[in-house]
């Protein structure tokens, strides 16, 4: 039988013929087997790590996912995308559906996750002066009807912006519901703001009513800067030692009022 080229090369190098598999196995000692097992384990671990770290990125970057599929994923975990990416992936109508779903979902754990996403979505939408984003905000604030008094639309917009579409503030420990107190100009019409609790309307020159012990939302008189610009100061009191004041700045766009900025009261 003629020699193989590799055998000729080994013979020239005086290395002898290649050992057979039986000879290799017979020459193995425990230390050699240990090194072989370590090598096989290292190769297997490298393959596992490679595929396990690639998989999440491949899933998150699936370009074939539809906006509706993204909406269902975000309803379970709204932090899977940044707020800007949510707007880009979902568009106006599905972003509105996400906002409404987020406000309807109860539970402190969900609120802790959802609140910062919601606030940033509203801020991004408020910065865009196009009709589409403005109409999405107006529908979310339930203030898209131009036939309704503007002051009612402004107050409902502010209430939803701060408390969500449920317009709910947790009751007192004894179960007493939260109260909405509105200070208004005598010529301002009253209307239904949908607050989840009793509402008290006070005229601006009326004596200050005693502060209730229950959680309270207080609204001051609306300050109109122009016919298309206004601000409204609110105080949300969840407990005697938990109070936050905030001023909402609103603009009128396409006959609809939207919140474009907020200022915290740190005094």
VENRAUR-V171320 format. One line per field, one symbol per residue. ss: DSSP state (H for helix, E for strand, - for the rest). phi: phi as a letter, one per 20 degrees, with the letter a starting at -180 (. if undefined). A space follows every 50 residues. Layout:
# VENRAUR-V171320
ss = ???
phi = ???
This chain:
# VENRAUR-V171320
ss = ----HHHHHHHH--------HHHHHHH--HHHHHHHHHHHHHHHHHHHHH HHHHHHHHHH------HHHHHHHHHH-HHH--HHHHHHHHHHHHHHHHHH HHHH---HHHHHHHHHHHHHHHHHHHH---HHHHHHHHHH---------H HHHHHHHHHHHHH---------------EEEEEE-------------EEE EEE------------EEEE---EEEE--EEEEEEEEEEE--EEEEEEEEE EEE--EEEEEEEEEE--
phi = .fffgfffffffelenffffffffffefdgfffffffffffffffffffg ffefgfffffdffefegffffffffebfefcfgfffffeenfffffffff fffeeeoffffffegffffffffffffeeffgffffffffflceeffegf ffffffgfffgednffldcgffgenfffcddcecfgeffebeemfeqfcd ecffeegffgffeegbddceffdeebfcbbcbeccddebfdcccdbdedc ceclmcecedaccfeef
